[in-house]
Amino acid sequence: MEEYQVFNADDITQEVIEGFISKLMDKGNKVTAINARLRAVFVFLRYCFSQEYDDFCTIRRYMIGEGLMDRDARGYWRVKQ
């Protein structure tokens, strides 16, 4: 199995996420446990987007352009559900 090194948000690709899921499945994790870990990653990324950390600007610009993000009533960035 290939190992991925993620140092910033631009390193997180679909391939990396699929590899992460695969590794968890190979370790015998149940679907619910895998979903819980993915939700935790999603929450962390959403927090980083809302705080406008510079490392996440490239991903935010892409997601805004694709219509996947917008600002909430308080002015924070949010990922559309």
C-alpha positions in Angstrom: 0.0 0.0 0.0 1.3 3.4 -0.9 2.0 5.9 1.8 1.1 9.6 1.4 2.6 12.6 3.2 0.3 15.5 3.7 2.0 18.7 4.8 -0.6 21.3 3.7 -4.2 21.4 2.4 -3.0 21.3 -1.3 -1.7 17.8 -0.6 -5.2 16.4 0.3 -6.4 14.8 -2.9 -9.1 12.3 -3.7 -6.4 9.7 -4.0 -5.1 10.5 -0.5 -8.6 10.2 1.0 -9.3 7.0 -0.8 -5.9 5.6 0.4 -6.8 6.7 3.9 -10.1 4.9 3.7 -8.4 1.8 2.3 -5.9 1.7 5.0 -8.6 1.9 7.7 -10.5 -0.9 6.0 -7.4 -3.1 5.8 -7.0 -2.6 9.6 -10.5 -4.0 10.1 -12.2 -0.7 11.0 -16.0 -0.8 10.7 -17.7 1.6 8.3 -19.1 3.7 11.2 -15.6 4.2 12.6 -14.3 5.2 9.2 -17.1 7.7 8.8 -16.4 9.1 12.3 -12.8 9.7 11.3 -13.7 11.3 8.0 -16.2 13.6 9.8 -13.5 14.7 12.2 -11.2 15.6 9.2 -14.1 17.4 7.6 -14.8 19.4 10.7 -11.1 20.3 11.1 -10.9 21.5 7.4 -14.1 23.5 7.8 -12.7 25.2 10.9 -9.5 26.0 9.0 -11.5 27.5 6.1 -13.6 29.6 8.5 -10.5 31.0 10.1 -9.1 31.7 6.6 -5.7 30.1 7.3 -3.4 30.9 4.4 -2.5 27.2 3.6 -6.2 26.6 2.9 -6.7 29.5 0.5 -6.1 27.4 -2.7 -8.7 24.8 -1.7 -11.2 27.5 -0.6 -10.9 29.3 -3.9 -11.5 26.1 -5.8 -14.5 25.2 -3.6 -16.0 28.7 -4.0 -15.6 28.5 -7.7 -17.3 25.1 -7.8 -20.2 26.4 -5.7 -19.3 24.1 -2.8 -18.7 26.9 -0.2 -20.3 30.2 0.8 -20.4 32.5 3.8 -23.0 32.0 6.5 -25.0 34.8 8.2 -22.0 35.6 10.5 -19.6 35.9 7.6 -17.8 32.6 8.2 -16.9 30.4 5.3 -18.9 27.1 5.3 -19.1 24.1 3.1 -22.5 23.6 1.7 -24.2 20.5 2.9 
